[in-house]
Amino acid sequence: MITGMKNIVVFVTDLARAKRFYVELLKLPLAQESMTMMELSPPGDTALGVALALTDEARKFVGRHTGITLTVQGIEQFCRDLTAAGVAFAEPLEVSPWGKMAVVKDPDGNQLALVEM
């Protein structure tokens, strides 16, 4: 019986560069790290793993849309802060009937959606 989801993993080529993006810029709390991966713990039950793409199979997953959506409070200011820090956006902040959304790129081009509903 499945009782939950431990984490979702994003593959990167440079862990130090990824740490700056995910911890310093996205402000995701760092739960643990090793030489090849780190685990971030946003509020909720599921952690976000960021791991070095050490195999050919893993490298296929670097630089694409991850399908991961993070909820943000105060998304307009958050996006302004990310822009000022030089973060690239795959899709700029948009307002729709259900809320606000932007898609950011990590240093390897992995895309993550940010939403405020």
N, C-alpha and C positions, 0 to 999 in steps of 0.2 A: 504494500500500500504506500503510495506517495503521500508525504505529509507536508511538502513545501518545496521551494526551490532555493538552493544555497547561493548560486551566483550565475551571472551571465558574463562571458569572457569576450574581451576585445583584444585582438592581437596587434602588436606594435613592433617597430624595429629598434627603438631606443627607449629604454625604460626610464632613464633620467629625464629625458625630454617629455615623455608621457606623464611622469609624476608632476612636473611643473604645470602641465595643462590641466590634469584632472584634480590635483590637490590644491594648487595655488590659484588657478583661474576659475575652475568650476566649483571650487571650495567643497569638494567631496571629502568626507572624513576618511583618513587612512586607518584601516583596521589592522593590517599586517602587510609585511613585504619580505621578499627574499631577493636573491640575485636575479631571478628570472620572472618574477611576477609580483604584483601587489593586489591587495583586496581593499576596495573602498566600501564604506558602509553608509549609503544615503538612508534617510529615514525609511522604515519599512522592513520587510523580512528578507528581501533579496539583495545580495551584495553585487557589486560590479567588479569583476576581475579584469586586470590589465596584465597581459602576459607577453613575453618576448616570443615572436614567431620564429621558433628554432628549427622547424622542419619545412620542407617544401609544401606540404599540405597546409600548414598553418599560415605560411606566407601568402597563400591564395586568398586569405580572409583579410589581409591588410589593405586599407585604402578604399573601403566601400561603405555603403549605407549599412549600419549595424542593425537597424530595426529597433533600436533602444530609444525610448522616450523618457525623459526626466521631467518631472513637474517642478516648476519654479514659481516662487512668490516674488512679485515685483520684477517681472520679466523685462519690462521696458528698460529699467535702469541696469539690470543684469546684462542685457544685450549691449547697452552703451558702454559698460565697463569692459566687456569682452572685446568690443570693437577697438576701444582705446588701447587695449593690451595687444592688439594685432591679431586677434583670432579671426580666422577665415570663416565665412558663412556660406554654406551651400544654398541656403534659402534665407533671405532676410526676414525680419519679424513681420508677420502678417496678422491682421485682426479679422476674425471670421465670426459667424453667429455663435459658435460653440466656445470660442476663446481666442487666445493668441498663441502663435507658434513661430519658431525659427529653427533652422537646422545649422548646427556648427560642425566644423571639421577639426579633428585633433591634428597634431603635427604630421601624422602619417596619412591624413586624408580620410580617416574613419569618420563617418557622419552620425551625429546624435541629434535627435529632435528635442527641443525644449518647449514645454507648453505651460500655459497658465490658463486655467479654466474658471 
